C-alpha cells in the first residue's frame, strides 16, 4: 500500500511525510516516528478538547483512550 489511497487524512499525512523526507534529504534525524507523533498528537488533542468543550471524559471517549491517559498527554503537550 502506498499510503495515498484511503481517507483524506491518510493522504495528507502521506504527502506531508514525503515532502518532509524530500526537504530533509539525507539530513533527516533518526527520530521521525517520535517527531511525527508529537506533531500530530498535540493539535489532535487540542481540537478534540475544543470540540468536546473541555470535557475530558467525553474527549477520552471520542479518542478511544482512558481518561488518565488523556490527562497525561494533555500535560505532556502543555494543554492542561
C-alpha positions as CSV (number, residue, x, y, z in Angstrom):
1,X,0.0,0.0,0.0
2,X,1.4,3.4,-1.0
3,X,-0.3,5.4,1.8
4,X,-2.1,7.6,-0.7
5,X,-5.3,5.6,-1.0
6,X,-7.9,5.7,1.6
7,X,-9.0,8.6,3.8
8,X,-8.2,12.3,3.1
9,X,-6.3,12.4,6.4
10,X,-4.1,9.4,5.4
11,X,-3.4,11.1,2.1
12,X,-2.5,14.4,3.7
13,X,-0.1,12.6,6.2
14,X,1.5,10.6,3.4
15,X,2.1,13.8,1.3
16,X,3.5,15.7,4.4
17,X,5.9,12.8,5.3
18,X,7.1,12.5,1.7
19,X,7.6,16.3,1.5
20,X,9.5,16.3,4.8
21,X,11.8,13.5,3.7
22,X,12.5,15.2,0.4
23,X,13.1,18.5,2.1
24,X,15.4,17.0,4.7
25,X,17.3,14.9,2.0
26,X,20.0,13.0,3.9
27,X,19.7,15.1,7.0
28,X,16.5,13.7,8.5
29,X,17.0,12.8,12.1
30,X,16.6,9.3,13.3
31,X,13.6,10.1,15.4
32,X,11.0,10.6,12.7
33,X,8.4,8.5,14.4
34,X,8.5,10.5,17.7
35,X,8.6,13.8,15.7
36,X,5.6,12.8,13.7
37,X,3.6,11.6,16.7
38,X,4.3,14.9,18.6
39,X,3.4,17.0,15.5
40,X,0.1,15.2,15.0
41,X,-0.9,14.3,18.5
42,X,-0.8,17.8,20.1
43,X,-3.1,19.5,17.6
44,X,-5.4,16.5,17.5
45,X,-5.8,16.6,21.3
46,X,-6.3,20.4,21.2
47,X,-9.0,20.1,18.6
48,X,-10.8,17.2,20.3
49,X,-10.8,19.1,23.6
50,X,-12.2,22.2,21.8
51,X,-14.8,20.0,20.1
52,X,-15.8,18.4,23.5
53,X,-15.9,21.9,25.1
54,X,-13.1,20.9,27.5
55,X,-14.9,17.8,28.9
56,X,-12.1,15.3,29.4
57,X,-14.5,12.3,29.9
58,X,-16.1,13.0,26.5
59,X,-12.8,13.7,24.8
60,X,-11.4,10.4,26.1
61,X,-14.4,8.6,24.7
62,X,-14.1,10.3,21.3
63,X,-10.4,9.4,21.2
64,X,-10.9,5.9,22.4
65,X,-8.4,6.2,25.3
66,X,-8.5,6.1,29.0
67,X,-9.2,9.4,30.8
68,X,-5.9,9.1,32.8
69,X,-4.0,8.7,29.5
70,X,-5.7,11.8,28.1
71,X,-4.8,13.8,31.2
72,X,-1.2,12.6,30.9
73,X,-1.0,13.6,27.2
74,X,-2.6,17.0,27.8
75,X,0.1,17.7,30.5
76,X,2.8,16.4,28.2
77,X,1.9,18.9,25.5
78,X,1.0,21.8,27.9
79,X,-2.7,21.6,27.0
80,X,-3.9,21.0,30.6
